[in-house]
Amino acid sequence: MSLKIIDTCINCDVCEPVCPNKAISQGIDYYVIDPAKCTECVGHFDAPQCVEVCPVDCIPLDPLYVETHEQLMQKFFSLGGGKQP
């Protein structure tokens, strides 16, 4: 599943720089996550880094973009994250 940022975001700027896929950007009112680039940090880290650093817990899973671990790993490789086994 991709993650999403909800409207309780306080625009603290800590999530954007920790995203290894550059999936987070400033939206109109608060930060947004591009589901085409979000791998929940699969392939990079054991846990989503944006969730780890968020001080207001505003980054839940996005039920509109359900993906398995295998699909997230495939996306990691397609984004140039490493050599595919």
DAGI-V794560 format. One record per pair of residues at least 24 apart in sequence whose ideal C-beta (glycine too) atoms are under 6 Angstrom apart, sorted by sequence separation. I is the first residue (numbers start at 1). J is the second residue. If there is no record, write none. Layout:
# DAGI-V794560
i->(I I)
j->(J J)
This chain:
# DAGI-V794560
i->(20 5 5 5 4 3 35 42 43 18 19 42 40 2 39 43 42 3 15 18 2 39 39 43 14 15 3 10 8 9 8 6 5 5 3 4 21 1 2 2 1 1 1)
j->(44 31 32 33 33 33 65 72 73 49 50 73 72 35 72 76 76 38 50 53 38 75 76 81 53 54 48 56 56 58 58 58 58 59 59 62 79 61 62 65 65 66 67)
